[in-house]
């Protein structure tokens, strides 16, 4: 896989760079560059990010950061079985529990919501930081919805983090999930309120809460580019109609020929008139 010239490998996190120090220098640099490409592409071009992660994995499969990056790339491409395997491997290497919610969500992706709920009640959850616990709550609510337990999903999301007025990195997503669950349960008024709260907290546009709120308010958005295209099409049609209704100008040569014919007729008529007058005068003299 080609690596752009502006990628040096130094862009990766300090902790990851430290992990790579166990590798020979040249190999560590190659792995670092591929990890940079994974991070750079995973949101917009997940398939390419996945390809770079496979290169890094081939070069350094015993590095936890590489296994974790491979897991994220597989997860972004909805390859949940592969993602789960990589997350498990990274967790075994580090003993860190922060990947627990992602592992549970992979179980959901594999059609095993009951397993995700079991993980939500496991002791590992207590070892997560606040952000990880909120993620686990979101996964558990999603698993409840997978099982058709909508009311339970709503209750699962009701927490001190949801009620808090402070804005944290997870606040917008938590409020959005709650609003979406309320709307699915037919509680439109409450859903609108929480979509509005999600908009307030969504400073980086991580959700489409503003669009969902607009839909509830009956606001339609028009794509400016589509509008311009429609205007151009209308102008083209108007031009075609105008060109069809305007008679084509006569050929210049034909006009000149017509003018010559007219002149011949006039001259001939004058000559004829003169010839007719002469005999009349001669008769009078006799």
C-alpha positions as CSV (number, residue, x, y, z in Angstrom):
1,X,0.0,0.0,0.0
2,X,1.4,3.4,-1.0
3,X,2.2,5.8,1.8
4,X,2.0,9.6,1.1
5,X,5.2,11.5,1.4
6,X,3.8,13.8,4.1
7,X,3.3,10.8,6.5
8,X,6.3,10.3,8.7
9,X,5.0,8.0,11.4
10,X,5.7,10.5,14.1
11,X,2.0,11.5,14.0
12,X,0.9,8.5,16.1
13,X,0.2,8.7,19.8
14,X,3.2,8.7,22.1
15,X,2.1,5.5,23.9
16,X,1.8,3.7,20.6
17,X,5.2,4.9,19.5
18,X,6.6,3.6,22.7
19,X,5.0,0.2,22.0
20,X,6.7,0.1,18.6
21,X,10.1,0.5,20.2
22,X,10.3,-3.2,20.6
23,X,10.6,-3.5,16.8
24,X,13.6,-2.9,14.7
25,X,13.8,0.8,13.7
26,X,12.9,0.5,10.0
27,X,10.1,-1.9,10.8
28,X,8.7,0.3,13.5
29,X,8.7,3.2,11.1
30,X,6.8,1.2,8.5
31,X,4.2,0.0,11.0
32,X,3.8,3.5,12.4
33,X,3.1,5.0,8.9
34,X,0.5,2.3,8.2
35,X,-1.2,3.1,11.6
36,X,-1.2,6.7,10.7
37,X,-3.0,5.9,7.5
38,X,-5.6,3.8,9.4
39,X,-6.3,6.7,11.7
40,X,-6.5,9.2,8.8
41,X,-8.9,7.1,6.6
42,X,-11.1,5.2,9.0
43,X,-13.9,7.7,9.1
44,X,-14.1,8.7,5.4
45,X,-12.6,5.7,3.6
46,X,-12.9,2.7,6.0
47,X,-12.1,0.2,3.3
48,X,-8.7,1.7,2.6
49,X,-8.1,2.0,6.3
50,X,-8.8,-1.7,6.6
51,X,-6.3,-2.4,3.9
52,X,-3.6,-0.4,5.7
53,X,-4.4,-2.2,9.0
54,X,-3.9,-5.5,7.4
55,X,-0.4,-4.4,6.3
56,X,0.4,-3.3,9.8
57,X,-0.9,-6.5,11.2
58,X,1.3,-8.6,8.9
59,X,4.3,-6.6,10.0
60,X,3.7,-6.6,13.7
61,X,0.9,-8.8,14.9
62,X,2.4,-9.1,18.4
63,X,2.0,-5.4,19.1
64,X,-1.2,-4.6,21.0
65,X,-1.7,-1.2,19.3
66,X,-1.6,-2.9,15.9
67,X,-4.2,-5.5,17.0
68,X,-6.4,-2.7,18.3
69,X,-6.1,-0.6,15.1
70,X,-7.0,-3.7,13.1
71,X,-10.0,-4.2,15.3
72,X,-11.2,-0.7,14.8
73,X,-10.7,-0.9,11.0
74,X,-12.6,-4.2,10.9
75,X,-15.4,-2.7,13.1
76,X,-15.7,0.3,10.8
77,X,-16.3,-2.1,7.9
78,X,-18.8,-4.1,9.9
79,X,-16.6,-7.2,9.9
80,X,-17.7,-7.9,13.5
81,X,-16.3,-11.3,13.9
82,X,-12.8,-10.2,12.9
83,X,-13.1,-7.0,15.0
84,X,-14.1,-9.0,18.0
85,X,-11.1,-11.3,17.6
86,X,-8.7,-8.4,17.3
87,X,-10.2,-6.6,20.3
88,X,-9.9,-9.7,22.4
89,X,-6.3,-10.2,21.4
90,X,-5.4,-6.5,22.3
91,X,-7.2,-6.9,25.6
92,X,-5.2,-10.1,26.4
93,X,-2.0,-8.3,25.6
94,X,-2.7,-5.2,27.7
95,X,-5.1,-6.3,30.4
96,X,-7.0,-3.1,29.7
97,X,-10.8,-3.2,29.8
98,X,-11.5,-0.1,27.7
99,X,-12.4,-2.2,24.6
100,X,-15.2,-4.1,26.6
101,X,-18.1,-2.0,25.2
102,X,-16.8,-2.4,21.6
103,X,-16.6,-6.1,22.1
104,X,-20.1,-6.2,23.4
105,X,-21.3,-4.1,20.4
106,X,-19.6,-6.7,18.1
107,X,-21.7,-9.3,19.7
108,X,-24.8,-7.3,18.8
109,X,-23.4,-7.0,15.2
110,X,-23.1,-10.8,15.1
111,X,-26.8,-11.1,16.1
112,X,-26.1,-12.0,19.7
113,X,-27.8,-9.2,21.8
114,X,-28.2,-11.6,24.8
115,X,-24.4,-12.0,25.0
116,X,-24.0,-8.2,24.8
117,X,-26.4,-7.8,27.8
118,X,-24.5,-10.4,29.7
119,X,-21.3,-8.4,29.1
120,X,-23.2,-5.2,30.3
121,X,-23.7,-6.9,33.7
122,X,-20.2,-8.3,34.0
123,X,-17.6,-7.1,36.6
124,X,-15.4,-5.6,33.9
125,X,-17.9,-2.8,33.5
126,X,-17.0,-1.5,36.9
127,X,-13.4,-1.1,35.9
128,X,-14.3,1.2,33.0
129,X,-14.0,5.0,33.3
130,X,-17.1,7.2,33.0
131,X,-16.9,7.4,29.3
132,X,-16.6,3.6,29.0
133,X,-19.6,3.1,31.3
134,X,-21.7,5.4,29.2
135,X,-20.7,3.5,26.0
136,X,-21.6,0.3,27.7
137,X,-25.0,1.7,28.6
138,X,-25.6,2.7,25.0
139,X,-24.7,-0.8,23.8
140,X,-27.0,-2.3,26.4
141,X,-29.9,-0.1,25.3
142,X,-29.2,-1.1,21.7
143,X,-29.3,-4.8,22.7
144,X,-32.7,-4.2,24.4
145,X,-34.0,-2.7,21.2
146,X,-32.6,-5.6,19.2
147,X,-34.7,-7.9,21.4
148,X,-37.8,-5.7,20.9
149,X,-37.7,-4.5,24.5
150,X,-38.2,-0.8,23.8
151,X,-39.4,0.3,27.2
152,X,-36.4,-1.5,28.8
153,X,-34.1,0.4,26.4
154,X,-35.6,3.7,27.4
155,X,-35.1,2.9,31.1
156,X,-31.5,1.7,30.5
157,X,-30.6,5.1,29.1
158,X,-32.1,7.0,32.0
159,X,-29.1,7.8,34.2
160,X,-27.3,10.6,36.1
161,X,-25.2,11.2,33.0
162,X,-28.4,11.8,30.9
163,X,-29.9,14.1,33.5
164,X,-26.7,16.1,33.9
165,X,-26.6,19.6,32.5
166,X,-22.9,19.5,31.9
167,X,-21.7,18.6,28.4
168,X,-19.2,15.8,28.1
169,X,-17.8,14.0,25.0
170,X,-20.6,11.4,25.3
171,X,-23.5,13.7,26.1
172,X,-24.7,14.3,22.6
173,X,-24.8,10.6,21.7
174,X,-26.5,9.7,24.9
175,X,-29.2,12.3,24.5
176,X,-29.6,11.3,20.9
177,X,-30.0,7.6,21.7
178,X,-32.6,8.5,24.3
179,X,-34.6,10.8,21.9
180,X,-34.5,8.1,19.2
181,X,-35.8,5.5,21.7
182,X,-38.6,7.8,22.8
183,X,-39.6,8.5,19.2
184,X,-39.7,4.7,18.5
185,X,-42.0,4.4,21.4
186,X,-44.4,7.0,20.1
187,X,-43.5,9.7,22.6
188,X,-42.9,12.4,20.0
189,X,-43.1,15.4,22.2
190,X,-40.5,14.1,24.6
191,X,-38.4,12.9,21.7
192,X,-38.4,16.4,20.2
193,X,-37.2,17.9,23.5
194,X,-34.3,15.5,23.8
195,X,-33.3,15.9,20.1
196,X,-33.1,19.6,20.9
197,X,-30.9,18.9,23.9
198,X,-28.7,16.7,21.8
199,X,-28.3,19.5,19.3
200,X,-27.1,21.8,22.1
201,X,-24.5,19.3,23.2
202,X,-23.4,18.2,19.7
203,X,-20.6,20.7,19.1
204,X,-18.7,18.7,16.6
205,X,-21.6,17.4,14.6
206,X,-21.2,13.8,15.6
207,X,-24.9,13.1,15.3
208,X,-27.7,14.1,12.9
209,X,-29.8,15.4,15.8
210,X,-30.4,18.8,14.0
211,X,-31.9,16.9,11.0
212,X,-34.1,14.7,13.1
213,X,-35.3,17.8,15.0
214,X,-36.1,19.5,11.7
215,X,-38.0,16.5,10.5
216,X,-40.2,16.6,13.6
217,X,-40.8,20.3,13.0
218,X,-41.8,19.6,9.4
219,X,-38.9,21.5,7.9
220,X,-37.7,20.4,4.5
221,X,-34.2,21.1,3.3
222,X,-33.4,21.8,-0.3
223,X,-30.0,20.9,-1.7
224,X,-28.5,24.1,-3.1
225,X,-26.6,22.2,-5.8
226,X,-29.8,20.4,-6.9
227,X,-31.6,23.7,-7.0
228,X,-28.9,25.2,-9.2
229,X,-29.0,22.2,-11.5
230,X,-32.8,22.5,-11.8
231,X,-32.4,26.2,-12.7
232,X,-29.8,25.4,-15.4
233,X,-32.1,22.7,-16.8
234,X,-35.0,25.2,-17.0
235,X,-32.8,27.8,-18.8
236,X,-31.7,25.2,-21.3
237,X,-35.4,24.2,-22.0
238,X,-36.3,27.9,-22.4
239,X,-33.5,28.4,-24.9
240,X,-34.6,25.3,-26.9
241,X,-38.2,26.6,-27.1
242,X,-37.0,30.1,-28.2
243,X,-34.8,28.6,-30.9
244,X,-37.7,26.5,-32.2
245,X,-40.1,29.4,-32.4
246,X,-37.8,31.9,-34.1
247,X,-37.8,31.5,-38.0
248,X,-34.4,30.7,-39.5
249,X,-32.9,33.6,-41.5
250,X,-33.0,33.3,-45.2
251,X,-29.7,32.4,-46.9
252,X,-27.7,35.4,-48.0
253,X,-27.1,34.1,-51.5
254,X,-30.9,33.4,-51.9
255,X,-31.6,37.0,-50.8
256,X,-29.2,38.4,-53.4
257,X,-30.7,36.2,-56.1
258,X,-34.2,37.4,-55.2
259,X,-33.0,41.0,-55.4
260,X,-31.5,40.4,-58.9
261,X,-34.8,38.9,-60.2
262,X,-36.7,41.9,-58.9
263,X,-34.4,44.3,-60.7
264,X,-34.7,42.4,-64.0
265,X,-38.5,42.6,-63.8
266,X,-38.4,46.4,-63.3
267,X,-36.0,47.1,-66.2
268,X,-38.0,44.9,-68.6
269,X,-41.2,46.6,-67.7
270,X,-39.8,50.1,-68.4
271,X,-38.4,49.1,-71.8
272,X,-41.7,47.6,-72.8
273,X,-43.5,50.8,-71.8
274,X,-41.1,52.9,-74.0
275,X,-41.6,50.6,-77.0
276,X,-45.4,50.9,-76.7
277,X,-45.3,54.7,-76.7
278,X,-43.2,55.1,-79.9
279,X,-45.7,53.7,-82.4
280,X,-48.4,55.9,-81.0
281,X,-46.5,59.1,-81.7
282,X,-45.8,58.0,-85.3
283,X,-49.4,57.5,-86.1
284,X,-50.3,61.0,-84.9
285,X,-47.7,62.6,-87.4
286,X,-49.2,60.8,-90.3
